[in-house]
Amino acid sequence: MRINLPIACLLIGLVLAAALIVALPGASYSHQDRESTLAVASKQHLAGTDSLGRDRLVRVSAALLLSLAGAVIASAVTTAAAAAVGTLAAFGPATLGWAAMLVCDVFLALPWLFLLMMVRSALPLTTSPASSAAITFLVLAALGWPACARAVYRGALRLKSAEWMLYARATGLRRTQMVRSVVPNLIPLLLPQFLICVPAFVIAEANLGALGLGVGEPLPSWGGMLLELDNSAMLMQTRWVYLPIALLVAVLLLLEAVAVEA
């Protein structure tokens, strides 16, 4: 496993730049300047403003931080859940492994995005923006573990039949002790799964936001800002409306490059 340092440094640089923009004095993703709606780039608003007069650069930067933070946490949760399910299924009774993989197959057969839309649309309209963001990424984590669990299950089965594991079993090592020995050896498998989940969750959140089911206003999200592309009049007034989609594509390409290298 190796990490492409230039790509990783570029991604970290984007995150640090976004954090710096959000932390600047006077920067606010929710402040509305009604005298400067859909304004072009200026010293006050480097990337112009949206239809409500909110600073577009600050909102895009905040959306980048929110989306990446939520995707990373959700990926960590789903990877940990997949590791637990896959390892227990491999080292438990055969019926437990069969049942766990059956559940994974059922989850994988269901329309993932449709399930996300159903769960997210069931939330009450009074849900706060912070709660909607937390629930959105929690739902992503809850529905994203089956594919990773199957990969962990296959990897744990290979380790279970390894020579050192057979020797450990012959010396009387208990099953719980064997599981604790297997988990560190699964890290080379878990890390790529984690890195693959991050861009998948980012694009899933953007899709939900574009459908109006993502992070609630006034919190910025990539999906919410992509809705501006439906307004042809806005496209004619300012080209900065393309900034969110351009940055989203760039971040996804960087995340995919890091995942491929790993």
NORPE-V18867 format. One record per run of one state. SS is the DSSP state (H for helix, E for strand, - for the rest). FROM is the first residue (numbers start at 0). TO is the last residue. If there is no record, write none. Layout:
BEGIN
SS:FROM:TO / SS:FROM:TO
END
This chain:
BEGIN
-:0:3 / H:4:22 / -:23:32 / H:33:35 / -:36:47 / E:48:48 / -:49:53 / E:54:54 / H:55:90 / -:91:92 / H:93:108 / -:109:110 / H:111:120 / -:121:127 / H:128:142 / -:143:143 / H:144:159 / -:160:161 / H:162:169 / -:170:173 / H:174:184 / -:185:185 / H:186:209 / -:210:220 / H:221:229 / -:230:230 / H:231:236 / -:237:237 / H:238:260 / -:261:261
END
